[in-house]
Amino acid sequence: MADATTLTLQLDPALMENAEALYGCFGLTLAQAFNIFLYKSLMENGLPFELRQPRYSAETQNMEAPDEGWRLAHDPNTKRYHHFSEIIEEVMEEIRMEDARDAT
């Protein structure tokens, strides 16, 4: 891109960190991902996805899980993983610790 315009955005720090990690897995910077979003918006002549309110059933509306999920997703103190292998490694370590505890 020969000519570029600088755009300044105010983003939630956790959102930016998670988005950078996500797009980094694809070898993209956040600026490159944003450019793709804009190109796709122009191709679609609007947002490149459907914009709507989530619909919850009466059963899930009364459950705490949706609220807990939202809280965890927006809590900067919630542990984050950048790769699925990190989760697997942590679970395997917990299993090894439990096995060692059971062996004693």
Backbone hydrogen bonds, N-H to C=O, Kabsch-Sander energy under -0.5 kcal/mol:
donor,donor_aa,acceptor,acceptor_aa,energy
9,L,7,L,-0.5
11,L,9,L,-0.7
16,M,12,D,-2.5
17,E,13,P,-2.4
18,N,14,A,-2.6
19,A,15,L,-2.6
20,E,16,M,-2.8
21,A,17,E,-2.1
22,L,18,N,-2.5
23,Y,19,A,-2.8
24,G,20,E,-2.0
25,C,21,A,-1.3
25,C,22,L,-0.7
26,F,23,Y,-1.0
27,G,24,G,-1.6
28,L,23,Y,-2.7
33,A,29,T,-2.4
34,F,30,L,-2.4
35,N,31,A,-2.2
36,I,32,Q,-2.2
37,F,33,A,-2.4
38,L,34,F,-2.4
39,Y,35,N,-2.7
40,K,36,I,-2.8
41,S,37,F,-2.2
42,L,38,L,-2.2
43,M,39,Y,-2.2
44,E,40,K,-2.3
45,N,41,S,-1.1
46,G,41,S,-2.2
52,R,50,E,-0.6
56,Y,54,P,-0.5
61,Q,57,S,-2.4
62,N,58,A,-1.0
63,M,60,T,-0.8
68,E,64,E,-2.7
69,G,65,A,-3.0
70,W,66,P,-2.2
71,R,67,D,-2.6
72,L,68,E,-2.7
73,A,69,G,-2.3
74,H,70,W,-1.5
75,D,71,R,-0.9
75,D,72,L,-0.5
78,T,75,D,-1.8
86,E,83,H,-1.3
87,I,83,H,-0.8
87,I,84,F,-0.6
88,I,84,F,-2.0
89,E,85,S,-2.5
90,E,86,E,-2.0
91,V,87,I,-2.6
92,M,88,I,-2.7
93,E,89,E,-2.0
94,E,90,E,-2.1
95,I,91,V,-2.2
96,R,92,M,-2.4
97,M,93,E,-2.3
98,E,94,E,-2.4
99,D,95,I,-2.7
100,A,96,R,-2.2
101,R,97,M,-2.3
102,D,98,E,-2.5
103,A,99,D,-1.6
104,T,100,A,-0.7
104,T,101,R,-0.6
